[in-house]
Amino acid sequence: MTSFESVILEVPDPEAADAFYDAFGLGPYVDVRASDAPTTGFRGFALSLVVSQPGNVDALIGAAVDAGAATLKPATKGFWGYGGVVRAPDGTICKIATSNKKDTGPAVRHIDQVALLLGVADVKASRRFYVDRGLTVAKSFGGRYVEFDTPASAVTLALYPRRALAKDTGVPQEGTGSHRIVIGGAAEAFTDPDGFVWEAASVRRDEQGGAPGRPARRR
């Protein structure tokens, strides 16, 4: 059965990507490997970073921009809290947000939770697909959002309508080619209905010396 264990970003320059994600604070959460697979426009996913206060949002966005990220949405207050969106040099979109509107202490670059948001054509159909493969639903809001229970990973897996995810992150929804992301945790390799590739976690551990619940060693 499938279990969600790791996020592998496919990037043109793994060494540069390593340096960026370490500077940003996402180093413990993602793995990278080389790929030049053709891709254009929105790649259909985003990483969501949840933090405890607005100052932490600003600190992380500042670190990302200093390391080479582009700002897609400047950090602003909203009815839901405070947050902004950046795009990594390799094209990965990262949303940094907090539900709190006021700081309660000094700003720190600390991430409380990371989620991989998959933008899908039909949330309910994708939910059924993954439940049939063994994932357990932790939260569900009909066709708007589904979050899975992912105890084997430091990252949470969630489904979001593709159009809504693109709008939320400030990019057009159109995109073609590779997603340039591989998800580790399948009992055997497969591709989901939206083209997201899953890789057998046992292969990753054997080849790279990783362990369940932690990213494999980067190449």
Number of C-alpha atoms within 10 A of each C-alpha: 12 20 24 25 25 30 25 20 22 23 22 17 15 19 14 13 23 20 12 23 21 15 16 22 15 19 17 13 21 22 24 25 19 15 15 11 12 10 14 12 14 22 23 29 24 24 22 21 23 20 24 22 24 24 21 24 29 22 15 24 27 17 18 25 17 13 19 17 23 17 19 16 16 12 19 14 16 10 7 11 15 22 27 22 25 25 20 19 20 18 20 21 25 26 23 23 28 22 17 16 18 13 12 11 10 8 16 15 17 17 17 10 14 21 20 21 23 23 25 24 16 16 23 19 13 20 24 13 14 17 15 12 14 14 19 15 17 11 12 16 10 10 15 13 17 22 20 20 16 19 13 16 20 21 25 21 24 23 26 26 21 23 16 14 22 21 12 14 21 16 15 12 17 13 13 12 13 18 23 25 22 19 23 28 25 21 16 14 15 14 12 12 13 15 13 19 18 23 20 18 25 18 17 19 17 11 11 14 13 17 17 20 17 19 26 26 15 16 11
